């Protein structure tokens, strides 16, 4: 197991194992903290972690930003697993991957606080459909 920096350990928080897809999303929505390793799987990317995060990254960030846009959070997050697992993947900026599906874009980061960590950074609605 890779040794994470103290900043990353604080960012991740408590680990919740054994949850996948939408069940992982539901778990973190309930706990409002921590992370689920290997929450999603995407061919070509591999396992993707789901983190509660903070105001700048992760589920907490998504909720904060989409709430500011008056988007129904439950509806928005109800198919985020489908977006990640079925969408069209393209390269984004800063070594990130973007996954577009049904008007939603999920952004996958490959590092946090100088450590390798493949996780859902953010997600938002877009005008493009895939």
KARA-V958343 format. One record per helix or strand of 2 or more residues. SS is the DSSP state (H for helix, E for strand). FROM is the first residue (numbers start at 1). TO is the last residue. Records with the same first field share a line. If there is no record, write none. Layout:
SS=FROM-TO ; FROM-TO
This chain:
H=6-12 ; 21-31 ; 59-68 ; 73-77 ; 80-86
E=35-42 ; 46-51 ; 88-91 ; 97-101 ; 104-112 ; 115-125
